[in-house]
Amino acid sequence: MRVRLNVNRETHEMEVPAGVTLLGALRDDLGLTGTRYGCGHGVCGACVVLVDGIAVPSCMLTVEDAVGKQIVTIEGLASNGALHPVQHAFLEEDALQCGYCTSGMVLSTVALLERTPRPTDEQIRDALAPHLCRCGVYARVLRAVKKAAR
């Protein structure tokens, strides 16, 4: 099946089998490996991307369902060589350790701050609840989100 996807402000045409996940197309066809495979069931947050500004697990979305949508991966956040403010805050607060979950958390934070510029601790925890971090940097992530909100 031939599809056209808008990823990180660029249009990509590709041939993919019907039913392939957005995660598979991003990693295998476009080489955007910042979107990670975790559980394959949409419950760990490692594969989260922004789809029309909403944080979505890309392992649960088929390429067909992504056609016509604006998709942003972690690779698409930086602008003109400058990190996105959320990426910068995560670095400043050392809110990553192994980094496997970080791209999904950063993108979910971007979506949260777009809809709720000054979130409460509870809103931050709710927005990031789908993300599993085996390194346990949750306190630092909370600080980073608050810093980015400022």
N, CA, C and O atoms as a MOPAC input file, in Angstrom:
PM7 MOZYME 1SCF
protein

 N      0.84600 1    -1.16100 1     0.00000 1
 C      0.00000 1     0.00000 1     0.00000 1
 C      0.90400 1     1.24100 1     0.00000 1
 O      1.87000 1     1.31900 1     0.75900 1
 N      0.57700 1     2.18600 1    -0.84700 1
 C      1.34600 1     3.43400 1    -0.92800 1
 C      0.64400 1     4.48000 1    -0.06300 1
 O     -0.55800 1     4.70700 1    -0.20300 1
 N      1.41500 1     5.12100 1     0.84200 1
 C      0.85400 1     6.14300 1     1.72900 1
 C      1.74600 1     7.37200 1     1.72900 1
 O      2.92300 1     7.32700 1     1.37300 1
 N      1.14400 1     8.44900 1     2.13800 1
 C      1.86400 1     9.71700 1     2.30400 1
 C      1.64600 1    10.15500 1     3.75700 1
 O      0.51400 1    10.34400 1     4.20000 1
 N      2.74600 1    10.30900 1     4.47800 1
 C      2.68500 1    10.74300 1     5.88000 1
 C      3.38200 1    12.07800 1     6.04700 1
 O      4.39900 1    12.34500 1     5.40800 1
 N      2.82400 1    12.91600 1     6.91500 1
 C      3.46800 1    14.17700 1     7.27200 1
 C      4.13800 1    13.96300 1     8.62500 1
 O      3.47100 1    13.90100 1     9.65800 1
 N      5.45500 1    13.85200 1     8.60700 1
 C      6.21700 1    13.58900 1     9.82600 1
 C      7.26000 1    14.68300 1     9.98300 1
 O      8.07300 1    14.92400 1     9.09100 1
 N      7.22200 1    15.33300 1    11.12800 1
 C      8.19800 1    16.38000 1    11.45900 1
 C      8.26100 1    17.45200 1    10.37300 1
 O      9.33700 1    17.87500 1     9.95100 1
 N      7.08600 1    17.87500 1     9.93800 1
 C      6.91900 1    18.96200 1     8.96100 1
 C      7.45300 1    18.61400 1     7.56800 1
 O      7.72900 1    19.51000 1     6.77000 1
 N      7.59900 1    17.33200 1     7.27800 1
 C      8.01500 1    16.88000 1     5.94900 1
 C      7.04800 1    15.80100 1     5.47400 1
 O      6.55300 1    15.00200 1     6.26900 1
 N      6.78900 1    15.79000 1     4.18500 1
 C      5.92900 1    14.76200 1     3.60400 1
 C      6.79500 1    13.60200 1     3.12600 1
 O      7.80400 1    13.79300 1     2.44600 1
 N      6.37700 1    12.40100 1     3.49500 1
 C      7.09800 1    11.18000 1     3.13000 1
 C      6.13100 1    10.24200 1     2.42800 1
 O      5.05800 1     9.93700 1     2.95000 1
 N      6.51100 1     9.79100 1     1.25200 1
 C      5.73900 1     8.77100 1     0.55200 1
 C      6.46400 1     7.45600 1     0.71600 1
 O      7.68400 1     7.37800 1     0.57400 1
 N      5.69100 1     6.41400 1     1.01900 1
 C      6.30700 1     5.11100 1     1.24100 1
 C      5.35000 1     3.99400 1     0.87400 1
 O      4.13500 1     4.17900 1     0.81000 1
 N      5.91600 1     2.86100 1     0.64200 1
 C      5.15800 1     1.64400 1     0.37500 1
 C      5.26200 1     0.77700 1     1.62300 1
 O      6.35800 1     0.39600 1     2.03200 1
 N      4.11300 1     0.46800 1     2.22600 1
 C      4.09600 1    -0.34600 1     3.44200 1
 C      2.98400 1    -1.38100 1     3.33300 1
 O      2.00000 1    -1.16100 1     2.62600 1
 N      3.12900 1    -2.49800 1     4.02100 1
 C      2.03900 1    -3.47800 1     4.04000 1
 C      0.83500 1    -2.92000 1     4.80100 1
 O      1.00200 1    -2.14000 1     5.73900 1
 N     -0.35300 1    -3.30900 1     4.40800 1
 C     -1.56100 1    -2.88900 1     5.12900 1
 C     -1.45500 1    -3.34400 1     6.58100 1
 O     -0.99100 1    -4.44800 1     6.86700 1
 N     -1.89000 1    -2.48600 1     7.48300 1
 C     -1.90700 1    -2.82800 1     8.90100 1
 C     -0.61800 1    -2.57900 1     9.64900 1
 O     -0.56600 1    -2.80400 1    10.85800 1
 N      0.43100 1    -2.11900 1     8.97200 1
 C      1.68500 1    -1.85000 1     9.67600 1
 C      1.45600 1    -0.69400 1    10.65300 1
 O      0.71100 1     0.24300 1    10.36500 1
 N      2.10200 1    -0.78000 1    11.79200 1
 C      1.91900 1     0.28000 1    12.78700 1
 C      2.71400 1     1.52300 1    12.40800 1
 O      3.69300 1     1.46200 1    11.66400 1
 N      2.26200 1     2.64600 1    12.94200 1
 C      3.01100 1     3.88500 1    12.75000 1
 C      4.41100 1     3.72700 1    13.32200 1
 O      5.37800 1     4.21000 1    12.73200 1
 N      4.53200 1     3.06300 1    14.45400 1
 C      5.84400 1     2.80700 1    15.05900 1
 C      6.76100 1     2.09800 1    14.06900 1
 O      7.90900 1     2.50500 1    13.89200 1
 N      6.27500 1     1.05500 1    13.42800 1
 C      7.07900 1     0.31600 1    12.46400 1
 C      7.51200 1     1.18500 1    11.29700 1
 O      8.66800 1     1.13400 1    10.87600 1
 N      6.59400 1     1.97900 1    10.77500 1
 C      6.92600 1     2.84600 1     9.63700 1
 C      7.94500 1     3.90700 1    10.03500 1
 O      8.87200 1     4.19100 1     9.27600 1
 N      7.78200 1     4.49300 1    11.21300 1
 C      8.71900 1     5.53100 1    11.65700 1
 C     10.12700 1     4.96900 1    11.79900 1
 O     11.09100 1     5.56300 1    11.31500 1
 N     10.24000 1     3.83700 1    12.45400 1
 C     11.55900 1     3.25400 1    12.70900 1
 C     12.15100 1     2.58600 1    11.46700 1
 O     13.29300 1     2.85200 1    11.09500 1
 N     11.36400 1     1.71900 1    10.83300 1
 C     11.90000 1     0.88200 1     9.76600 1
 C     11.97000 1     1.58600 1     8.41800 1
 O     12.91500 1     1.37800 1     7.65800 1
 N     10.97600 1     2.41700 1     8.11700 1
 C     10.94000 1     3.05200 1     6.80300 1
 C     11.57100 1     4.44100 1     6.80500 1
 O     12.19000 1     4.84600 1     5.82100 1
 N     11.41400 1     5.17500 1     7.91400 1
 C     11.94600 1     6.54000 1     7.95700 1
 C     13.21400 1     6.66400 1     8.78600 1
 O     13.84400 1     7.72200 1     8.77900 1
 N     13.60400 1     5.61900 1     9.49900 1
 C     14.83900 1     5.65100 1    10.28400 1
 C     14.77800 1     6.55200 1    11.49900 1
 O     15.81500 1     6.98700 1    11.99900 1
 N     13.56900 1     6.84100 1    11.98700 1
 C     13.40500 1     7.71000 1    13.16400 1
 C     13.37000 1     6.83100 1    14.41400 1
 O     12.30200 1     6.48400 1    14.92000 1
 N     14.53700 1     6.48700 1    14.88800 1
 C     14.65400 1     5.50600 1    15.96100 1
 C     14.51500 1     6.08700 1    17.36500 1
 O     14.64300 1     5.35500 1    18.34700 1
 N     14.25800 1     7.37200 1    17.47500 1
 C     13.99200 1     7.95900 1    18.79300 1
 C     12.65600 1     7.49400 1    19.34900 1
 O     12.42600 1     7.55400 1    20.55700 1
 N     11.78000 1     7.03400 1    18.47300 1
 C     10.51400 1     6.43200 1    18.88900 1
 C     10.81200 1     4.97200 1    19.17000 1
 O     11.16400 1     4.22200 1    18.26000 1
 N     10.67300 1     4.56100 1    20.42600 1
 C     11.13500 1     3.23600 1    20.85500 1
 C     10.02300 1     2.20100 1    20.91100 1
 O      8.87100 1     2.52100 1    21.20300 1
 N     10.38400 1     0.96300 1    20.62800 1
 C      9.46000 1    -0.15400 1    20.84900 1
 C      9.61200 1    -0.57300 1    22.29900 1
 O     10.72300 1    -0.81500 1    22.77200 1
 N      8.48600 1    -0.65800 1    23.00700 1
 C      8.51200 1    -1.10000 1    24.40000 1
 C      7.68900 1    -2.36100 1    24.55600 1
 O      8.20100 1    -3.47500 1    24.45200 1
 N      6.41200 1    -2.16800 1    24.80500 1
 C      5.53700 1    -3.30300 1    25.09500 1
 C      4.75100 1    -3.78900 1    23.88600 1
 O      4.35800 1    -4.95400 1    23.83800 1
 N      4.51700 1    -2.93000 1    22.92400 1
 C      3.70900 1    -3.30300 1    21.77100 1
 C      2.21800 1    -3.31500 1    22.03600 1
 O      1.43700 1    -3.74100 1    21.18500 1
 N      1.81000 1    -2.84200 1    23.22900 1
 C      0.39500 1    -2.84200 1    23.61000 1
 C     -0.10800 1    -1.47300 1    24.06300 1
 O     -1.22700 1    -1.36300 1    24.56500 1
 N      0.70000 1    -0.43800 1    23.89300 1
 C      0.27400 1     0.91100 1    24.24000 1
 C      0.22400 1     1.23300 1    25.71400 1
 O     -0.47700 1     2.16200 1    26.11600 1
 N      0.95100 1     0.48800 1    26.53400 1
 C      0.87200 1     0.72200 1    27.97400 1
 C      2.18500 1     1.16800 1    28.62000 1
 O      2.21300 1     1.40300 1    29.82800 1
 N      3.27400 1     1.29200 1    27.85300 1
 C      4.54400 1     1.66200 1    28.48600 1
 C      4.99000 1     3.08700 1    28.15300 1
 O      5.78200 1     3.66400 1    28.89900 1
 N      4.50500 1     3.66800 1    27.05700 1
 C      4.83600 1     5.04300 1    26.70800 1
 C      6.10500 1     5.23600 1    25.90500 1
 O      6.39100 1     6.35900 1    25.48700 1
 N      6.87600 1     4.19000 1    25.67400 1
 C      8.15800 1     4.34900 1    24.96700 1
 C      7.97200 1     4.79100 1    23.51800 1
 O      8.87000 1     5.41000 1    22.94700 1
 N      6.83600 1     4.48900 1    22.92000 1
 C      6.63100 1     4.77600 1    21.50100 1
 C      5.75400 1     6.00300 1    21.25000 1
 O      5.30800 1     6.22000 1    20.12400 1
 N      5.50700 1     6.79300 1    22.26900 1
 C      4.61100 1     7.94900 1    22.11400 1
 C      5.16700 1     8.95900 1    21.11800 1
 O      6.34400 1     9.31600 1    21.14600 1
 N      4.26800 1     9.40600 1    20.23100 1
 C      4.53800 1    10.49800 1    19.29800 1
 C      3.35200 1    11.46000 1    19.40900 1
 O      2.33100 1    11.13300 1    20.01400 1
 N      3.49800 1    12.63300 1    18.82500 1
 C      2.37700 1    13.56900 1    18.77300 1
 C      1.66000 1    13.38100 1    17.44300 1
 O      2.28600 1    13.39900 1    16.38400 1
 N      0.37100 1    13.20400 1    17.50200 1
 C     -0.47400 1    13.10000 1    16.31500 1
 C     -1.50600 1    14.21400 1    16.42300 1
 O     -2.39200 1    14.17900 1    17.27600 1
 N     -1.37700 1    15.19800 1    15.54700 1
 C     -2.21300 1    16.40300 1    15.63100 1
 C     -2.17700 1    17.00300 1    17.03200 1
 O     -3.19100 1    17.47700 1    17.54500 1
 N     -0.98000 1    16.97600 1    17.65000 1
 C     -0.76800 1    17.59600 1    18.95300 1
 C     -1.15500 1    16.75000 1    20.14500 1
 O     -1.02500 1    17.19900 1    21.28300 1
 N     -1.62500 1    15.54400 1    19.91500 1
 C     -2.04900 1    14.65500 1    21.00400 1
 C     -1.02500 1    13.53800 1    21.15700 1
 O     -0.58600 1    12.95600 1    20.16500 1
 N     -0.64100 1    13.23800 1    22.39700 1
 C      0.30300 1    12.15500 1    22.67100 1
 C     -0.39600 1    10.81600 1    22.42800 1
 O     -1.41600 1    10.51200 1    23.04500 1
 N      0.17900 1    10.01800 1    21.51000 1
 C     -0.43500 1     8.76000 1    21.09300 1
 C      0.62800 1     7.67000 1    21.05700 1
 O      1.72200 1     7.89800 1    20.54000 1
 N      0.32700 1     6.47800 1    21.59900 1
 C      1.28000 1     5.37600 1    21.44600 1
 C      1.27900 1     4.90800 1    19.99100 1
 O      0.26500 1     4.42000 1    19.49200 1
 N      2.40000 1     5.05700 1    19.32400 1
 C      2.46700 1     4.76000 1    17.89200 1
 C      2.38000 1     3.27000 1    17.58900 1
 O      2.17800 1     2.89100 1    16.43600 1
 N      2.52600 1     2.42600 1    18.59200 1
 C      2.37500 1     0.98800 1    18.37600 1
 C      0.91300 1     0.59500 1    18.23700 1
 O      0.61300 1    -0.51900 1    17.80900 1
 N      0.00100 1     1.49100 1    18.59000 1
 C     -1.42800 1     1.19000 1    18.54900 1
 C     -2.12800 1     1.84800 1    17.37100 1
 O     -3.34000 1     1.69800 1    17.21400 1
 N     -1.39200 1     2.57100 1    16.54700 1
 C     -1.97100 1     3.30500 1    15.42900 1
 C     -1.42200 1     2.73600 1    14.13400 1
 O     -0.20800 1     2.60700 1    13.97600 1
 N     -2.30500 1     2.39600 1    13.20700 1
 C     -1.81700 1     1.91300 1    11.92000 1
 C     -1.41900 1     3.10000 1    11.06200 1
 O     -1.85000 1     4.22900 1    11.29500 1
 N     -0.59000 1     2.82600 1    10.06600 1
 C     -0.18500 1     3.87500 1     9.13900 1
 C     -1.41400 1     4.45500 1     8.44800 1
 O     -1.49900 1     5.66600 1     8.24600 1
 N     -2.36600 1     3.59900 1     8.08500 1
 C     -3.58400 1     4.08200 1     7.43000 1
 C     -4.29000 1     5.12700 1     8.28400 1
 O     -4.80000 1     6.11800 1     7.76200 1
 N     -4.32000 1     4.90700 1     9.59600 1
 C     -4.98200 1     5.84700 1    10.50700 1
 C     -4.19000 1     7.13500 1    10.69200 1
 O     -4.73700 1     8.13200 1    11.16400 1
 N     -2.92200 1     7.12900 1    10.32900 1
 C     -2.07200 1     8.31000 1    10.49100 1
 C     -2.04600 1     9.20200 1     9.25200 1
 O     -1.57600 1    10.33700 1     9.31400 1
 N     -2.54600 1     8.69800 1     8.13900 1
 C     -2.56000 1     9.48000 1     6.90100 1
 C     -3.41100 1    10.73900 1     7.10800 1
 O     -4.51400 1    10.68300 1     7.65200 1
 N     -2.86400 1    11.87500 1     6.65900 1
 C     -3.58200 1    13.14300 1     6.78400 1
 C     -3.39200 1    13.84800 1     8.11100 1
 O     -3.93200 1    14.93400 1     8.32200 1
 N     -2.64100 1    13.25100 1     8.99500 1
 C     -2.39400 1    13.83500 1    10.32100 1
 C     -0.98300 1    14.42100 1    10.37500 1
 O     -0.10800 1    14.03800 1     9.59700 1
 N     -0.78000 1    15.34000 1    11.29000 1
 C      0.54200 1    15.91800 1    11.53400 1
 C      1.20700 1    15.10300 1    12.64200 1
 O      0.72700 1    15.07600 1    13.77500 1
 N      2.30100 1    14.44800 1    12.31200 1
 C      2.99700 1    13.58700 1    13.25600 1
 C      4.31100 1    14.25000 1    13.63900 1
 O      5.04800 1    14.73700 1    12.78100 1
 N      4.59700 1    14.26500 1    14.93800 1
 C      5.87000 1    14.80800 1    15.42700 1
 C      6.52800 1    13.74200 1    16.29100 1
 O      5.91900 1    13.20200 1    17.21500 1
 N      7.78400 1    13.45100 1    15.97300 1
 C      8.57700 1    12.53700 1    16.77900 1
 C      9.59800 1    13.36600 1    17.56000 1
 O      9.69600 1    14.57900 1    17.37500 1
 N     10.33900 1    12.71200 1    18.41500 1
 C     11.35200 1    13.42400 1    19.20700 1
 C     12.35600 1    14.12100 1    18.29400 1
 O     12.87500 1    15.18300 1    18.63800 1
 N     12.63100 1    13.52800 1    17.13000 1
 C     13.57400 1    14.13800 1    16.19400 1
 C     13.05000 1    15.44900 1    15.61900 1
 O     13.83400 1    16.26300 1    15.13000 1
 N     11.74400 1    15.66500 1    15.67000 1
 C     11.14900 1    16.85800 1    15.09000 1
 C     10.90900 1    18.00100 1    16.05400 1
 O     10.36900 1    19.03300 1    15.65400 1
 N     11.29500 1    17.85000 1    17.31600 1
 C     11.05000 1    18.91900 1    18.29300 1
 C     12.03200 1    20.07500 1    18.19300 1
 O     11.63100 1    21.23600 1    18.26700 1
 N     13.28300 1    19.77800 1    18.03100 1
 C     14.29300 1    20.84400 1    17.96200 1
 C     14.02000 1    21.71900 1    16.74000 1
 O     13.50600 1    21.24900 1    15.72500 1
 N     14.36800 1    22.98300 1    16.85700 1
 C     14.12600 1    23.91900 1    15.75600 1
 C     15.37000 1    24.76500 1    15.53200 1
 O     15.89100 1    25.37600 1    16.46500 1
 N     15.83700 1    24.79700 1    14.30500 1
 C     17.02700 1    25.57700 1    13.94600 1
 C     18.22000 1    25.26300 1    14.85400 1
 O     18.97500 1    26.15900 1    15.23100 1
 N     18.37700 1    24.00700 1    15.19200 1
 C     19.50300 1    23.58800 1    16.00600 1
 C     19.34700 1    23.82900 1    17.49900 1
 O     20.25000 1    23.52500 1    18.27800 1
 N     18.20200 1    24.37600 1    17.90100 1
 C     17.96100 1    24.65300 1    19.32400 1
 C     16.96500 1    23.63500 1    19.87300 1
 O     15.93600 1    23.36100 1    19.25700 1
 N     17.28500 1    23.08700 1    21.02700 1
 C     16.37300 1    22.14500 1    21.66000 1
 C     15.05400 1    22.82200 1    21.99400 1
 O     15.00200 1    24.02600 1    22.24800 1
 N     13.99700 1    22.03400 1    21.98900 1
 C     12.69000 1    22.49500 1    22.45100 1
 C     12.82300 1    22.79300 1    23.95300 1
 O     13.61000 1    22.13100 1    24.62800 1
 N     12.08200 1    23.76500 1    24.49400 1
 C     12.17600 1    24.07300 1    25.93400 1
 C     11.96100 1    22.85700 1    26.83600 1
 O     12.58200 1    22.77000 1    27.89500 1
 N     11.10800 1    21.92900 1    26.44900 1
 C     10.89200 1    20.73800 1    27.27500 1
 C     12.14600 1    19.85800 1    27.25000 1
 O     12.55100 1    19.33800 1    28.29000 1
 N     12.75800 1    19.68800 1    26.09500 1
 C     14.00700 1    18.92400 1    26.02100 1
 C     15.08000 1    19.57600 1    26.88900 1
 O     15.80800 1    18.89600 1    27.61300 1
 N     15.16400 1    20.89000 1    26.80700 1
 C     16.15200 1    21.62500 1    27.59500 1
 C     15.91400 1    21.42300 1    29.09400 1
 O     16.85800 1    21.20100 1    29.85100 1
 N     14.65100 1    21.50000 1    29.51700 1
 C     14.32100 1    21.32300 1    30.93500 1
 C     14.66700 1    19.90600 1    31.39800 1
 O     15.17800 1    19.72900 1    32.50400 1
 N     14.39800 1    18.90200 1    30.57100 1
 C     14.74200 1    17.52700 1    30.94000 1
 C     16.24800 1    17.39000 1    31.12600 1
 O     16.69600 1    16.70600 1    32.04600 1
 N     17.02800 1    18.02800 1    30.27000 1
 C     18.48500 1    17.98800 1    30.42700 1
 C     18.92800 1    18.70300 1    31.69300 1
 O     19.73500 1    18.17400 1    32.45700 1
 N     18.40400 1    19.90400 1    31.91800 1
 C     18.80800 1    20.68400 1    33.09200 1
 C     18.47700 1    19.97800 1    34.40100 1
 O     19.23600 1    20.07100 1    35.36600 1
 N     17.35100 1    19.27400 1    34.44000 1
 C     16.93200 1    18.59500 1    35.67000 1
 C     17.42600 1    17.15100 1    35.73700 1
 O     17.07000 1    16.41100 1    36.65400 1
 N     18.24900 1    16.75200 1    34.76200 1
 C     18.78900 1    15.39100 1    34.71900 1
 C     17.65100 1    14.36200 1    34.81100 1
 O     17.73200 1    13.37300 1    35.53900 1
 N     16.57900 1    14.64300 1    34.03500 1
 C     15.37100 1    13.82800 1    34.09800 1
 C     15.42200 1    12.65700 1    33.12000 1
 O     14.42400 1    12.31800 1    32.48400 1
 N     16.57700 1    12.05800 1    33.01300 1
 C     16.73700 1    10.86700 1    32.19500 1
 C     17.90900 1    10.09100 1    32.76000 1
 O     18.81800 1    10.65000 1    33.37300 1
 N     17.86300 1     8.82300 1    32.54200 1
 C     19.00000 1     8.02400 1    32.96700 1
 C     19.40800 1     7.15300 1    31.79400 1
 O     20.33700 1     7.50600 1    31.06700 1
 N     18.75200 1     6.04400 1    31.58900 1
 C     19.11000 1     5.24300 1    30.40400 1
 C     18.56900 1     5.89000 1    29.13600 1
 O     19.13400 1     5.69100 1    28.06100 1
 N     17.49000 1     6.65900 1    29.23700 1
 C     16.94300 1     7.40400 1    28.11400 1
 C     15.90000 1     6.67800 1    27.29400 1
 O     15.32400 1     7.26800 1    26.38000 1
 N     15.63900 1     5.42300 1    27.59000 1
 C     14.71500 1     4.65600 1    26.76100 1
 C     13.30600 1     5.24300 1    26.77700 1
 O     12.64500 1     5.28300 1    25.74000 1
 N     12.84800 1     5.68900 1    27.91300 1
 C     11.48800 1     6.23100 1    28.02700 1
 C     11.42100 1     7.72700 1    27.75700 1
 O     10.32900 1     8.28000 1    27.62500 1
 N     12.54700 1     8.37600 1    27.67400 1
 C     12.59800 1     9.84000 1    27.66200 1
 C     11.86600 1    10.47300 1    26.49200 1
 O     11.14000 1    11.44700 1    26.68700 1
 N     12.03200 1     9.95500 1    25.29000 1
 C     11.39100 1    10.60500 1    24.14700 1
 C      9.87700 1    10.61800 1    24.30300 1
 O      9.23800 1    11.62600 1    23.99900 1
 N      9.29800 1     9.53300 1    24.76600 1
 C      7.85400 1     9.50000 1    24.98500 1
 C      7.41800 1    10.46100 1    26.07200 1
 O      6.39900 1    11.13700 1    25.92900 1
 N      8.17700 1    10.53200 1    27.16000 1
 C      7.83600 1    11.45900 1    28.24400 1
 C      7.93500 1    12.90900 1    27.77800 1
 O      7.08000 1    13.73000 1    28.11100 1
 N      8.96600 1    13.22000 1    27.01400 1
 C      9.12900 1    14.58500 1    26.50500 1
 C      7.93600 1    14.95700 1    25.62300 1
 O      7.37300 1    16.04200 1    25.77100 1
 N      7.55100 1    14.07300 1    24.71500 1
 C      6.43900 1    14.37700 1    23.81600 1
 C      5.12100 1    14.48200 1    24.57100 1
 O      4.30200 1    15.34200 1    24.24700 1
 N      4.89600 1    13.63700 1    25.56100 1
 C      3.68000 1    13.76500 1    26.37700 1
 C      3.68300 1    15.07400 1    27.15300 1
 O      2.63200 1    15.68400 1    27.34500 1
 N      4.85100 1    15.50600 1    27.59800 1
 C      4.95500 1    16.78800 1    28.30200 1
 C      4.64900 1    17.94000 1    27.35800 1
 O      3.96000 1    18.88400 1    27.74500 1
 N      5.14100 1    17.88300 1    26.14200 1
 C      4.83900 1    18.93000 1    25.15300 1
 C      3.33500 1    19.02100 1    24.95600 1
 O      2.77800 1    20.11900 1    24.95800 1
 N      2.66700 1    17.87700 1    24.78300 1
 C      1.21100 1    17.86400 1    24.59500 1
 C      0.49900 1    18.43000 1    25.82000 1
 O     -0.44400 1    19.20900 1    25.68300 1
 N      0.94000 1    18.04700 1    27.00700 1
 C      0.34200 1    18.55400 1    28.24200 1
 C      0.44800 1    20.06500 1    28.32200 1
 O     -0.54000 1    20.74700 1    28.59100 1
 N      1.64800 1    20.59400 1    28.08800 1
 C      1.85700 1    22.03800 1    28.23900 1
 C      1.14600 1    22.84300 1    27.14700 1
 O      0.85200 1    24.02100 1    27.34600 1
 N      0.86900 1    22.22900 1    26.01000 1
 C      0.09200 1    22.91200 1    24.97500 1
 C     -1.34600 1    23.12200 1    25.43100 1
 O     -1.93800 1    24.17100 1    25.17700 1
 N     -1.90400 1    22.11900 1    26.10600 1
 C     -3.30400 1    22.24000 1    26.53300 1
 C     -3.45300 1    22.80600 1    27.94600 1
 O     -4.50200 1    23.35200 1    28.28900 1
 N     -2.40300 1    22.67700 1    28.76900 1
 C     -2.44900 1    23.15400 1    30.15300 1
 C     -1.09900 1    23.80000 1    30.46800 1
 O     -0.20600 1    23.13400 1    30.99100 1
 N     -0.94100 1    25.09100 1    30.15400 1
 C      0.37500 1    25.73000 1    30.30400 1
 C      0.93400 1    25.74600 1    31.73100 1
 O      2.15200 1    25.77500 1    31.90900 1
 N      0.08900 1    25.72900 1    32.72400 1
 C      0.54000 1    25.73100 1    34.12500 1
 C     -0.08900 1    24.55900 1    34.87100 1
 O     -0.96800 1    24.76400 1    35.70800 1
 N      0.34600 1    23.33600 1    34.58200 1
 C     -0.29300 1    22.17100 1    35.18900 1
 C      0.04100 1    22.01400 1    36.66500 1
 O      1.11000 1    22.41400 1    37.12700 1
 N     -0.88900 1    21.42900 1    37.38500 1
 C     -0.64700 1    21.06500 1    38.78100 1
 C      0.17200 1    19.78200 1    38.81800 1
 O      0.32800 1    19.11100 1    37.79800 1
 N      0.69000 1    19.44400 1    39.98300 1
 C      1.42300 1    18.18100 1    40.12700 1
 C      0.53900 1    17.00300 1    39.71700 1
 O      1.00500 1    16.07000 1    39.06200 1
 N     -0.72300 1    17.05000 1    40.10100 1
 C     -1.65000 1    15.96000 1    39.77000 1
 C     -1.85100 1    15.85700 1    38.25300 1
 O     -1.88200 1    14.75400 1    37.70700 1
 N     -1.98500 1    16.98400 1    37.58000 1
 C     -2.14500 1    16.96300 1    36.12700 1
 C     -0.89500 1    16.42200 1    35.44200 1
 O     -0.98600 1    15.70100 1    34.44800 1
 N      0.26300 1    16.77000 1    35.97400 1
 C      1.52000 1    16.24500 1    35.41000 1
 C      1.57700 1    14.73700 1    35.60600 1
 O      1.89400 1    13.99500 1    34.67700 1
 N      1.27200 1    14.29200 1    36.80600 1
 C      1.30900 1    12.84300 1    37.08000 1
 C      0.30600 1    12.09000 1    36.20400 1
 O      0.61500 1    11.01600 1    35.68800 1
 N     -0.89400 1    12.65300 1    36.03500 1
 C     -1.90400 1    12.01200 1    35.18200 1
 C     -1.42400 1    11.92200 1    33.73200 1
 O     -1.58800 1    10.88600 1    33.08700 1
 N     -0.83400 1    13.00300 1    33.22000 1
 C     -0.37500 1    13.02900 1    31.82800 1
 C      0.76300 1    12.04100 1    31.59100 1
 O      0.88800 1    11.48400 1    30.50100 1
 N      1.58800 1    11.82400 1    32.60700 1
 C      2.75400 1    10.95100 1    32.44700 1
 C      2.52900 1     9.54700 1    33.01900 1
 O      3.42800 1     8.70800 1    32.97800 1
 N      1.33700 1     9.29700 1    33.54800 1
 C      1.04000 1     7.98100 1    34.12600 1
 C      1.24200 1     6.82500 1    33.15400 1
 O      1.64800 1     5.74700 1    33.58800 1
 N      0.98000 1     6.99700 1    31.85700 1
 C      1.19200 1     5.86600 1    30.93900 1
 C      2.66500 1     5.53100 1    30.67200 1
 O      2.95400 1     4.56800 1    29.96100 1
 N      3.58300 1     6.29600 1    31.22100 1
 C      5.00200 1     6.08100 1    30.94500 1
 C      5.66100 1     5.29900 1    32.07300 1
 O      5.58200 1     5.66600 1    33.24600 1
 N      6.31300 1     4.21300 1    31.67900 1
 C      7.05100 1     3.40800 1    32.63800 1
 C      8.53600 1     3.71800 1    32.52100 1
 O      9.10000 1     3.71200 1    31.42600 1
 N      9.16400 1     3.99100 1    33.66400 1
 C     10.59900 1     4.27600 1    33.69000 1
 C     11.23500 1     3.32300 1    34.68800 1
 O     11.00100 1     3.40700 1    35.89400 1
 N     12.03400 1     2.42700 1    34.16600 1
 C     12.67800 1     1.45000 1    35.05300 1
 C     13.78400 1     2.07800 1    35.88000 1
 O     14.18900 1     1.52100 1    36.90100 1
 N     14.27800 1     3.23400 1    35.45000 1
 C     15.34200 1     3.90500 1    36.19700 1
 C     14.78700 1     4.70600 1    37.37000 1
 O     15.53000 1     5.05200 1    38.28700 1
 N     13.48900 1     5.00300 1    37.35100 1
 C     12.84700 1     5.67100 1    38.47600 1
 C     13.15000 1     7.15100 1    38.61500 1
 O     13.31300 1     7.63900 1    39.73400 1
 N     13.23100 1     7.87500 1    37.51200 1
 C     13.57100 1     9.30100 1    37.58600 1
 C     12.33300 1    10.19000 1    37.69200 1
 O     12.37500 1    11.35700 1    37.30100 1
 N     11.25700 1     9.66100 1    38.20500 1
 C      9.98200 1    10.38100 1    38.22100 1
 C     10.04200 1    11.73200 1    38.93400 1
 O      9.42600 1    12.69200 1    38.47000 1
 N     10.75200 1    11.82800 1    40.02700 1
 C     10.84200 1    13.11000 1    40.74800 1
 C     11.54900 1    14.16000 1    39.89400 1
 O     11.15200 1    15.32500 1    39.87500 1
 N     12.58700 1    13.74500 1    39.19600 1
 C     13.30600 1    14.67700 1    38.31700 1
 C     12.44800 1    15.07200 1    37.11400 1
 O     12.51500 1    16.20900 1    36.64800 1
 N     11.64900 1    14.14100 1    36.61900 1
 C     10.74400 1    14.45200 1    35.50500 1
 C      9.72400 1    15.49100 1    35.95900 1
 O      9.43900 1    16.43300 1    35.22000 1
 N      9.17900 1    15.34000 1    37.13800 1
 C      8.21800 1    16.30700 1    37.67100 1
 C      8.85200 1    17.69800 1    37.74300 1
 O      8.22900 1    18.68800 1    37.35900 1
 N     10.07600 1    17.77100 1    38.22800 1
 C     10.78600 1    19.05500 1    38.27200 1
 C     11.00400 1    19.62100 1    36.86900 1
 O     10.86000 1    20.82500 1    36.65700 1
 N     11.34500 1    18.77400 1    35.93000 1
 C     11.58800 1    19.22200 1    34.54800 1
 C     10.31000 1    19.77600 1    33.92300 1
 O     10.34900 1    20.80100 1    33.24200 1
 N      9.18700 1    19.11400 1    34.14600 1
 C      7.92200 1    19.59900 1    33.58200 1
 C      7.56700 1    20.95700 1    34.17700 1
 O      7.12800 1    21.86000 1    33.46500 1
 N      7.75700 1    21.09400 1    35.47700 1
 C      7.48700 1    22.39700 1    36.12100 1
 C      8.40600 1    23.48700 1    35.57200 1
 O      7.97600 1    24.61800 1    35.34400 1
 N      9.67000 1    23.13600 1    35.36300 1
 C     10.62400 1    24.10500 1    34.80000 1
 C     10.20300 1    24.49800 1    33.39900 1
 O     10.21900 1    25.68300 1    33.06400 1
 N      9.82900 1    23.54200 1    32.57700 1
 C      9.40700 1    23.83800 1    31.19700 1
 C      8.13900 1    24.70200 1    31.20300 1
 O      7.96500 1    25.54400 1    30.32200 1
 N      7.26900 1    24.50400 1    32.17000 1
 C      6.03600 1    25.29100 1    32.25400 1
 C      6.33400 1    26.74800 1    32.58500 1
 O      5.57800 1    27.64500 1    32.21200 1
 N      7.43600 1    26.97600 1    33.28500 1
 C      7.81200 1    28.35600 1    33.61300 1
 C      8.36800 1    29.03900 1    32.39100 1
 O      8.74300 1    30.21000 1    32.45500 1

